[in-house]
């Protein structure tokens, strides 16, 4: 029986790979040389990014130019990102300390991919390209540098990793990066946290570390942007409150849900677009929310979906002052205590109807009303001494002046009753 040798096209493709690099190399061959979709060889976000870069007529063998950044541009970028940088300050410092011995860069970009923070740890000579590419003011958006973890995070809104040759441009194939997005109260991408290394590889789960720290930054940013909102923190265990694993909800002065973080959406099973009021989301009307703000310790709450959680609330002014005391309502538990020994009840007036499941009672006063009443009462008791009233309320005089000015403008804007 005669035999013949197989041509290269007839040799079956290798089904198993000795390394991820081999799998990525085959993916690049299929995509860039054969025009096939390399499904299963690299992640779907990377494939989507390659396709966007290809449609933008990028060439993978072209060099990436990281131009010089002017001082005026750096100043403008930092000024626009001041609130984001303040929210990220603690996490950035902690990450840089933890990763100082790894030879990587901790980067923070704004919502457009422009670097607003880069760790200052010195890099070795082989990492010269990373040194150039990680300067404040450099744009890491996909349209500038092709496929990168920050670029994918901005497009997809999800945490991701891009390793080696998964980068679109050949010159960036030495990089390994992991990134996670940071959202604001509008639900938009406010920034991206990224860790990048130029030589070697991460010997730990960099994506999980970055995602956890990005969540902590996001939670702090959401609270900083929630001026005069009731911010509720809840979780199934009280020890998780104050950590990146806590659920957060912002509620406006009329009891409407302004935003939810990702943990809150998972615990409640809904999205912010699907709910209109805190009563619908949490089963609490506005007076109950205000009572929560007076509690020093977490309270128990049964969510409408049946999940029991621990919850606490805060009401903060724009300058960060805690207005917990500004709720002039009696402190009562959120969930009724166990029934006491039955006694003969005294005649009482008929109980009012339960509030609607979708809206707080229309007669419920707003946060502004409670705050204004407390300030007016405190000023009257202090003989209208602003400094003394501010000390008693535990806020700055500036905060008190702003509330008085706004209260006066609201009163003037209200038409007189007929």
C-alpha positions, 0 to 999 in steps of 0.5 A, a space after each residue: 500500500 502506497 503512502 504519501 506525506 500530508 501537506 501543511 494544510 492537511 495536518 489537523 490543528 493541535 487541540 491542546 496547548 502547552 501554554 496560553 501563549 500558544 493559544 493566543 498565537 493561533 488566535 492571532 493567526 486565525 484572525 489576522 492572517 486567515 480572517 476567521 473568528 478565533 472563538 474559544 482561543 481568546 476571550 470574547 471581549 478581546 475578539 470584539 476589541 480586535 474587530 473594532 480596531 480592525 474596522 478602524 483600519 489599525 495595523 497590528 505591526 505599526 508602532 504606537 506613539 506615546 506623545 509628550 504631554 503638556 503641563 496645561 493638559 496634565 493640569 486640565 485632566 487632574 482638575 476634571 478628575 479631582 473628585 475621582 482622585 479624592 475617592 481613590 486616594 486610599 485604595 491607590 496608596 494601599 495598592 502601591 504599597 502591596 504591589 511595590 515589590 512586583 515591578 508593576 504600575 498602578 494606573 487610574 484613568 478617567 472615563 475617556 481613558 486618560 491617565 490621571 494617576 500613575 504609581 511612582 515606583 521606579 522601573 527597570 531598564 527593560 520596562 522603558 516602554 511601560 515608563 513612557 506609556 504610563 505617564 499622567 495625561 497619556 490616553 489609553 483609549 482603544 482608539 489610541 493604543 488598540 486592545 488594552 484592559 482599560 480600553 475594554 473596561 470602558 467599552 464593556 463596563 466589565 472587569 477584564 484582563 489582557 495578556 501578552 499578544 492579546 494586545 492588538 499592536 505587536 509592540 505591546 505584546 510584552 504587557 500584561 494588564 488587568 482593569 476594572 471600571 468605576 461608575 458614578 451616580 449617573 451610572 456612567 464610567 467615571 474611571 478605570 483602575 488598572 494594574 500593568 506589568 511589562 516583564 514576567 507575569 502576575 503570580 496572583 489573581 490580579 483581576 480580582 484584586 483590581 476589581 475589589 479595589 475598584 469597587 471600594 473606589 466606586 462606593 466612596 465616589 457614589 457617597 461623595 456625589 450623593 449630596 443630601 441623599 439618604 445613603 443606605 448600607 446593607 448586607 446579609 451580615 453586619 461585618 460586611 458593612 463598610 467594606 467593598 462587599 456592602 450594598 449601597 442605595 442613594 435615596 432623594 429627598 422625596 423618597 425616590 431611588 437615585 442609584 444602586 451599586 452593583 452589590 445592591 442590584 444583586 441583593 435586591 434582584 432589581 436594577 435602578 431603572 426598574 424601581 422608582 421609590 425606596 418603598 418599592 425597593 426596600 419596603 420602607 417609606 421616607 419616615 422609616 428611612 429617616 429613622 434609620 439615620 438616627 440609629 447608631 448601630 445597624 438595624 435588621 430589615 426584611 427586603 421585599 424579596 424575602 432576604 433578611 439584611 442588616 442596614 444603616 443609613 446616613 444623611 450627609 451635607 455637601 461638606 461631609 457633615 453628618 446630619 443624623 441628628 437632623 432627623 427630628 423623628 422618634 427613634 424606632 426600630 425598622 422591624 417591629 419587635 416580637 409581640 409582647 404578652 397580650 393585654 386588653 387594648 384600649 380603644 384607638 382610632 382606626 388604623 390608616 391604610 397601608 402606603 402604596 407599594 410603589 410610592 411613599 405616602 403623599 403627606 410624608 414630609 421631605 428631607 428638606 422639610 425635616 432639616 429646615 424645621 430642625 435648623 429653625 428650632 435650633 436657631 430659635 433656642 440659641 437666640 439666632 446665634 449662628 455659631 452656637 446653633 452650628 455647634 449644637 447641630 454639629 455642622 460648620 457655619 458654612 453648611 448652616 448658612 447654605 441651608 438657610 440661604 436655600 431655605 429662603 430661596 425655596 420659600 420665596 419661590 413658593 407661590 402663596 396659597 389662595 
